[in-house]
């Protein structure tokens, strides 16, 4: 019977991990599809690589952390460059949920092209909002878009140290 959560020793026994490329390889034949030396895992629709071990799915970035550090990450793993399938060790860092949320890409429905800056019709001005811990950390109105963006960048640098440009 397979363990509930796989151990670092078991992952190291089954998989080779290249920290420079972020790719996992099977060390031995796994069923009919995977042979020794073949790439482990499959790219999912959400952009993450998923590896099936003992009929249980694991995110490759969490397995990479386990393989490299010998223990499961206590919270979340953030992909520094925001590319979900880039599991190079240098691209992974521990993060809280709040820190991980700071390093997200621009939403598809964003019309201004700048995170946290939007047009407020009622006042005919740009509004800048910076959130921290699910609350508004800072909010202000601007008539000039450039000033709004500049203010957003300045406040964001203080409030969101985990954000990568």
N, C-alpha and C positions, 0 to 999 in steps of 0.2 A: 504494500500500500504506500502510495506517495505521501510525503509530508504536506501539511497544509501550506506552509510557506517554505519555499526552497531555500537552502542554506548557501552561503558563499562557497563552501567546499564542493557542494553538489554542482553549482553553476560552473565552477572552475573545472570540474571533472568532465562535464558534458560539452562545454563551450570554450573556444578560444576567443579572446576579445582583443582587438587592436585599438589601443587608446588614441593612436594617431589618426586613424580613419573612422573610428566609432563603429566598426563592423564586427559582428559576431559570426563565427564559423563553428559548425558542428565538428566535434572531435571524433565521433563515431557515427556509424550509420543509424538513422532514426526512421524506422518504418520504411515504407516503400518509396517515399519521395526524396528524403534527405540522405545524402551520402556523406561520408567523412570528408571534410574540407569544403563542403558547400555552405553558402551563406545561410545563416539562420534568420528566421523572421520574415514578416511580410508587411509592406507598407499599407496602412489602413486609410480609409477615406478622410479621417480626421488629421492625417499627416504624420502620425506617430508610427513607429515600427513596433510590431507585436510579435512576441516569440512564444510558441506553445511548448510547454514542458510538462510531461505527465498529465496531459489533458487540461492543463490550467494555463491561461494566458498571462503573460507578463509584459509590461512595457520595457522596451530595450533600454531606455535611458535609466530606468530604475535598476535593471540588471547590471548595467555598466557601472553604476555607483557601487552596487553590492560586490561585483567582481573586483573592482579596484580598491575598495576600502574595507571589505570584509564584513560590512553590516548594512542593513537596510537603511535608507535615508529616513531620518526622523519625521520629516515633513514632505515638502514638495521639492522637485528638481526643476530648475529653470534652465531653459535653453537660452544662453546669453544672446545669440544672434537671431533668435526667434524662429529658427528653422527646426521644426519639430522632429525631423528625421536625421538631423545632424547630431549624432551621439558621441562625438569626440569628447574625451574626458576634459579637455581644455574649454569646451563649450558648455559644460554642465556645472551648475553650482546649487548648493542648498538654498532654499528660499521658504519663507512663510507664504501663506496664501496671499496675503496683502502684497508682499514683495514680488511674487510671481505675477500678480495682476498689474503691477507697475510696468512690467516689460512686455506688454501686449502690442500687437500691431494695430494700425489705424483701422477703425471699423469701416465696413463697406458702405454704410449709410451716412458717413461723415461727409458733409457738403463743403466745409471750409478747407479741408485738406490738412488741418492741424488739430491734433488731439486736444480736446478741452476748450476749443474756441468755436462758437456758433453764433449765427445771426439771430437776434431777438427782435422780431417784428414789432411787438408791442411798444418798445422804446426806440425802435429804429437805431439800434446800436449792436455792437459785438459784445457778447458776454463771455467771460473767461471763468471757467470753474476748474478747481483742482480738488480732487477727492483724496482723502486718506482715511483708512479704516472705516469705509462705508459712509463717511460723513463729509460734508463740504468743508474743506480745509481753508480755501480762499476763493472769493468770488468778487468780480468787479466788471463794470461796463466800460466800453471804449467806443469812440466814434471812428477811430482809425484802426484798420485791420492790422497794420504793421506794428502799432503800439500794443495791440492785444496779444499778438504772437510773441513779441519781445517780453511782455510781462509774464505770459504763460511759461516761457522758457526759464525765466529767472526764478519764479516760484517753484516750478517743477524740479529744478536742480536741488532745492532745499528739501522739498516734501517727498520726492521720489528718488532717493539715491541709487536705487536698483535699476532705474531706467537706462537703457542703452540707446544712443541716438540712431 
